[in-house]
Amino acid sequence: MATDSGLRLPQPVVAAMRTQLSGAAERVVAAVIREVPSYSEPFRGRMGRNIETAVALALGGFLDMASTDDIAESRARVASVFEAAYALGRGEARSGRAMDALAAAYRVGARTAWHELSLTAVEAGVSSEDLAGFAEFVFEYIDQLSAASVSGHADELNSSGRVRERHLERLADSLLTLTDPELLDTLAERADWPTPTTLTALVIPESISGTVRTLTDAHTLRASNAPGLDDRPDLAVLLVPDLSAHDRRSIVQAISDREAAVGPSRPWLTAVASYQRAVRALDLREPHGPVDSDELLASLVVTADAEALADLRARVLAPLADLRPSTVEKLVETLRAWLLHQGRRDDIAAALFVHPQTVRYRVGKLRELYGDRLGDPQFVLEATLALAVE
């Protein structure tokens, strides 16, 4: 609300000025259209006439403040003018226009209004001393109207920003919970989020989420309620649009020493698949191991059904059931190395850090226990899968 400068103009002067409000408002709008490019089109036609009416009301509010009429009544009318200025600022923010355009319009309007009203004041016999006070009052009034609009503009940006952030969070959470594609499209539109071709899930420590986000697209989403991580508040989930191979490498390098994982790129509507793989990769990752799920594909495949893997492993290792645990451990590691190195004794010895003769002895023991099965392709396949993950 504007402050009262104490200036009071005689009623005849105020009455004379009121007769000029319509013309003054018209010339204010014309000046704004001419000098502020952002409003050259919006202020034309029907909207221009509405703006003229609003300007006339604003100037009328100014005359209310300068009038010797009932001050309480004039203040009530002026309050509505400042409410309109506040609403104008909010409307500008909703229209996507920055405050500088409106501030320029106020400056042009103040200059034009002063020119129009001062001519009438001089003709009505206002003294030079009162005219100087009148000038100060005009520009102070316009400044306060501008301040009200600035406040409305800022409040709208803050409010709309918070609302959009909530929409983006809901979209991210919904992408991780297999939401219907039509609903996802609706949520993306509501959040004003440009839909990408793919999304890539990052599961990273909360402490570095801000840093990692600077390496990603500006439209990266952040989930606030990722399923499966309820007990891990230290982890954050980002969904990165159209992640390039170069940027993927940069991110992996940035988080390689952390408990983190990068999922595969997937069509944005099925981003949950990228997230689920990233979580599984996180569980399989060894300390200081790879964080890129693409480097853990074999482990991800063989651990896809944990119970089936356990059953397969039990069947493959059944011939060792009656041996001492220490012996079983040595023979299992030898069988695994024998499978991976395709029976090459020296390579097996190097992998196990033992003498080739030790390898020869252990492989001989395995042949006693397994017999012809060591040459059976089906058994070799099953054993390789069963022992693929240590």
C-alpha positions in Angstrom: 0.0 0.0 0.0 1.3 3.5 -0.9 2.5 5.8 1.8 0.6 9.1 2.2 2.9 12.1 1.3 0.5 14.6 2.8 0.0 16.4 -0.5 -3.5 17.6 -0.9 -4.7 19.3 -4.1 -7.7 21.7 -4.2 -10.9 20.1 -5.3 -11.2 22.1 -8.5 -7.7 21.0 -9.6 -8.5 17.3 -8.8 -11.8 17.6 -10.7 -10.1 19.1 -13.7 -7.6 16.3 -13.7 -10.3 13.7 -13.5 -11.8 14.9 -16.7 -8.5 14.2 -18.4 -8.0 10.6 -17.1 -9.4 8.8 -20.1 -7.3 10.7 -22.6 -4.2 10.5 -20.4 -4.7 6.7 -20.1 -5.0 6.4 -23.8 -1.7 8.3 -24.3 0.1 6.3 -21.6 -0.8 3.0 -23.4 0.2 4.4 -26.8 3.6 5.4 -25.3 4.1 2.0 -23.8 3.3 0.3 -27.1 5.7 2.6 -28.9 8.6 2.3 -26.4 8.3 -1.1 -24.8 8.6 -3.8 -27.6 7.3 -6.6 -25.3 3.9 -4.9 -25.2 3.7 -3.7 -28.8 1.3 -6.6 -29.7 -0.3 -7.6 -26.3 -1.5 -4.0 -25.7 -3.3 -3.6 -29.0 -7.0 -4.2 -29.8 -9.4 -5.3 -27.1 -6.7 -5.9 -24.5 -5.3 -2.4 -25.1 -8.7 -1.0 -24.3 -8.8 -3.0 -21.1 -5.3 -1.7 -20.2 -6.4 1.8 -20.8 -9.2 1.3 -18.3 -6.8 -0.1 -15.8 -4.4 2.8 -16.3 -7.3 5.2 -15.8 -8.2 3.5 -12.6 -4.6 3.7 -11.4 -4.4 7.4 -12.1 -7.8 7.8 -10.4 -6.3 6.1 -7.4 -3.5 8.6 -7.4 -6.0 11.5 -7.5 -7.9 9.8 -4.6 -4.7 10.0 -2.6 -4.1 13.7 -3.5 -7.8 14.7 -2.9 -9.2 16.5 0.0 -12.2 14.2 0.0 -12.8 11.6 2.7 -9.4 10.1 3.3 -10.7 6.8 4.6 -12.8 6.2 1.6 -10.0 7.2 -0.8 -7.7 4.8 0.9 -10.1 1.9 0.3 -10.3 2.7 -3.4 -6.5 3.0 -3.6 -6.1 -0.3 -1.9 -7.9 -2.0 -4.8 -5.5 -0.2 -7.3 -2.5 -1.7 -5.5 -4.1 -5.1 -5.4 -4.6 -4.8 -9.2 -0.9 -3.9 -9.6 0.1 -7.0 -7.5 -2.2 -9.1 -9.7 -0.6 -7.6 -12.8 2.8 -8.7 -11.6 1.5 -12.3 -11.1 -0.1 -12.3 -14.5 3.2 -11.2 -16.1 5.0 -14.1 -14.5 2.3 -16.6 -15.6 2.7 -15.2 -19.2 6.5 -15.9 -19.0 7.5 -12.3 -19.2 10.4 -11.0 -17.0 9.8 -8.0 -14.7 12.1 -5.7 -16.7 9.4 -5.3 -19.4 6.8 -4.2 -16.8 9.3 -2.0 -15.0 10.0 -0.2 -18.4 6.3 0.2 -18.9 5.9 1.8 -15.5 8.8 4.2 -16.3 7.2 5.2 -19.6 3.8 5.4 -18.0 5.1 7.6 -15.2 6.7 10.1 -17.6 3.7 10.3 -19.8 1.2 10.5 -16.9 3.3 13.3 -15.4 3.3 15.2 -18.6 -0.4 14.9 -19.0 -1.4 15.7 -15.4 1.1 18.5 -15.0 -0.3 20.4 -17.9 -3.8 20.3 -16.3 -2.3 21.3 -12.9 -0.6 24.3 -14.4 -3.7 25.3 -16.3 -5.7 25.0 -13.0 -3.3 27.4 -11.3 -1.2 25.1 -9.1 1.8 27.0 -7.7 5.3 26.1 -8.6 6.0 24.9 -5.0 2.9 22.6 -5.1 3.8 21.5 -8.6 7.2 20.3 -7.4 5.5 18.4 -4.6 3.0 17.1 -7.1 5.8 15.7 -9.3 7.5 13.9 -6.4 4.1 12.5 -5.4 3.4 11.2 -9.0 6.7 9.4 -9.3 6.6 8.0 -5.8 3.1 6.6 -6.5 4.3 5.0 -9.7 7.3 3.5 -7.9 5.0 2.0 -5.3 2.7 0.5 -8.0 5.8 -1.0 -9.6 6.9 -2.4 -6.3 3.5 -4.0 -5.8 3.8 -5.6 -9.3 7.4 -6.8 -8.5 6.1 -8.5 -5.4 3.3 -10.2 -7.3 5.7 -11.3 -10.0 8.1 -12.8 -7.4 5.3 -14.5 -5.5 4.0 -16.1 -8.7 7.4 -17.3 -9.7 7.9 -18.8 -6.2 4.5 -20.3 -6.2 4.6 -21.7 -9.7 8.1 -22.9 -9.2 7.1 -24.9 -6.1 4.0 -26.3 -7.9 6.1 -27.3 -10.9 8.7 -28.9 -8.7 5.9 -31.0 -7.1 4.7 -32.0 -10.5 8.2 -33.0 -11.6 8.7 -35.1 -8.4 5.3 -36.8 -8.9 6.3 -37.6 -12.5 9.7 -39.0 -11.4 8.1 -41.2 -8.7 5.4 -42.4 -11.1 8.0 -43.4 -13.7 9.5 -45.7 -11.1 6.2 -47.4 -10.2 5.1 -48.7 -13.6 2.4 -46.0 -14.0 0.1 -46.2 -17.0 1.7 -44.5 -20.1 -1.3 -42.2 -20.6 -1.0 -41.0 -17.1 2.7 -40.4 -17.5 2.1 -38.3 -20.6 -0.5 -36.3 -18.6 2.0 -35.8 -15.7 4.7 -34.7 -18.1 2.5 -32.2 -19.8 1.3 -30.9 -16.4 4.9 -30.4 -15.3 5.8 -28.7 -18.5 8.5 -31.3 -19.0 9.8 -32.0 -22.5 9.6 -35.8 -23.1 12.9 -37.3 -24.2 13.6 -40.4 -26.2 15.3 -42.2 -23.3 15.9 -42.0 -19.6 18.8 -43.4 -17.6 18.6 -44.0 -13.9 21.4 -43.0 -11.5 21.4 -44.3 -8.0 23.9 -42.1 -6.2 24.8 -40.8 -2.7 22.6 -37.9 -1.7 25.8 -36.0 -0.7 27.0 -35.8 -4.4 23.6 -35.5 -6.1 24.0 -31.7 -6.6 27.4 -32.2 -8.2 26.3 -35.0 -10.4 23.3 -33.0 -11.6 25.5 -30.4 -13.0 26.9 -33.1 -15.4 23.4 -33.9 -16.7 20.6 -32.4 -18.8 18.7 -29.5 -17.3 15.5 -31.5 -17.5 16.9 -34.3 -15.3 14.3 -35.6 -12.9 14.8 -36.5 -9.2 12.6 -39.1 -7.5 11.6 -38.3 -3.9 10.1 -41.7 -3.2 12.0 -44.4 -5.0 10.7 -48.0 -4.3 13.2 -50.3 -2.7 15.3 -47.6 -1.1 13.0 -46.7 1.8 15.8 -47.8 4.2 18.5 -45.9 2.3 17.9 -42.2 2.8 21.6 -41.6 2.0 20.9 -42.5 -1.7 19.2 -40.3 -4.3 17.7 -41.3 -7.7 18.1 -39.2 -10.8 16.5 -39.9 -14.2 18.7 -38.4 -17.0 17.2 -37.6 -20.4 19.0 -38.8 -23.5 22.3 -39.5 -21.8 25.1 -39.6 -24.4 28.0 -42.2 -24.3 30.4 -39.3 -23.5 28.3 -38.0 -20.6 27.8 -41.5 -19.3 31.5 -42.0 -19.1 31.9 -38.6 -17.3 29.3 -39.5 -14.8 30.8 -43.0 -14.2 34.2 -41.4 -13.7 32.8 -38.9 -11.2 31.1 -41.5 -9.0 33.4 -44.5 -9.5 34.7 -44.5 -5.9 31.2 -44.2 -4.4 28.4 -46.6 -3.6 26.5 -45.8 -6.8 25.2 -47.4 -10.0 24.2 -46.3 -13.5 21.3 -48.1 -15.2 20.9 -48.7 -19.0 19.2 -46.1 -21.2 15.6 -47.1 -21.8 12.6 -45.5 -23.5 11.3 -42.8 -21.1 8.0 -44.5 -20.5 9.8 -47.6 -19.3 12.5 -45.8 -17.2 11.5 -48.2 -14.3 13.6 -50.9 -16.1 16.7 -48.7 -16.0 16.1 -48.0 -12.3 15.5 -51.6 -11.3 18.7 -52.7 -13.0 20.7 -49.9 -11.4 19.4 -51.1 -8.0 20.4 -54.7 -8.7 23.8 -53.5 -10.0 24.2 -51.6 -6.8 23.6 -54.8 -4.8 26.1 -56.8 -6.9 28.8 -54.2 -7.0 31.9 -54.9 -5.0 33.8 -52.1 -3.2 35.6 -50.0 -5.8 34.0 -52.1 -8.5 32.2 -50.9 -11.6 29.2 -48.6 -11.2 28.1 -49.0 -14.8 25.5 -51.8 -15.0 26.6 -52.4 -18.5 29.8 -53.8 -17.1 27.9 -56.2 -14.8 25.6 -57.8 -17.4 26.8 -61.4 -16.8 26.4 -61.1 -13.1 23.0 -59.5 -13.5 21.9 -62.4 -15.8 23.0 -65.2 -13.6 21.6 -63.6 -10.4 18.2 -62.7 -12.0 16.6 -65.7 -10.1 18.5 -66.1 -6.9 16.6 -69.3 -5.9 17.2 -70.9 -9.3 20.9 -70.1 -9.1 21.1 -71.6 -5.6 19.4 -74.8 -6.8 21.7 -75.0 -9.8 24.8 -74.4 -7.7 23.7 -77.1 -5.2 23.2 -79.6 -8.1 26.6 -78.8 -9.7 28.4 -79.2 -6.4 26.6 -82.2 -5.2 29.6 -84.6 -5.8 31.5 -82.5 -3.2 28.9 -82.8 -0.4 30.8 -85.4 1.7 34.2 -83.6 1.7 35.6 -81.3 4.3 34.6 -77.6 3.9 38.3 -76.5 3.4 38.7 -79.1 0.6 35.4 -78.1 -1.0 36.5 -74.5 -1.1 39.7 -75.4 -2.9 38.1 -77.7 -5.4 35.3 -75.2 -6.1 37.8 -72.4 -6.9 39.8 -74.8 -9.0 36.7 -76.0 -10.9 35.7 -72.4 -11.6 39.2 -71.5 -12.8 39.3 -74.7 -14.9 36.0 -73.7 -16.6 37.0 -70.0 -17.2 40.5 -70.9 -18.5 39.3 -73.8 -20.5 41.6 -76.3 -18.8 44.9 -74.5 -19.4 46.9 -75.6 -16.4 49.4 -72.7 -16.3 46.7 -70.1 -16.6 44.7 -71.8 -13.8 47.8 -71.9 -11.6 48.5 -68.2 -12.2 44.8 -67.3 -11.4 44.9 -69.3 -8.2 48.5 -68.4 -7.2 49.4 -72.1 -6.8 51.9 -74.4 -8.4 50.9 -76.1 -11.7 51.4 -79.5 -9.9 48.8 -78.4 -7.3 46.4 -77.7 -10.2 47.1 -81.1 -11.7 46.3 -82.8 -8.4 43.1 -80.9 -7.8 41.8 -81.4 -11.4 42.6 -85.1 -11.0 40.5 -85.1 -7.8 37.6 -83.4 -9.7 37.8 -86.0 -12.5 37.4 -88.7 -9.8 34.4 -87.0 -8.4 32.7 -85.9 -11.6 33.8 -88.5 -14.1 32.6 -88.0 -17.7 30.5 -85.1 -16.7 33.5 -82.7 -17.0 33.3 -83.4 -20.8 29.6 -83.0 -21.0 28.7 -79.6 -22.7 25.4 -79.3 -20.7 27.3 -79.8 -17.4 30.0 -77.3 -18.5 27.2 -74.8 -19.2 25.5 -75.4 -15.9 28.7 -75.3 -13.9 29.8 -72.1 -15.6 26.6 -70.4 -14.7 26.5 -71.8 -11.2 30.0 -70.6 -10.4 29.9 -67.3 -12.4 29.4 -65.3 -9.3 31.8 -65.9 -6.4 
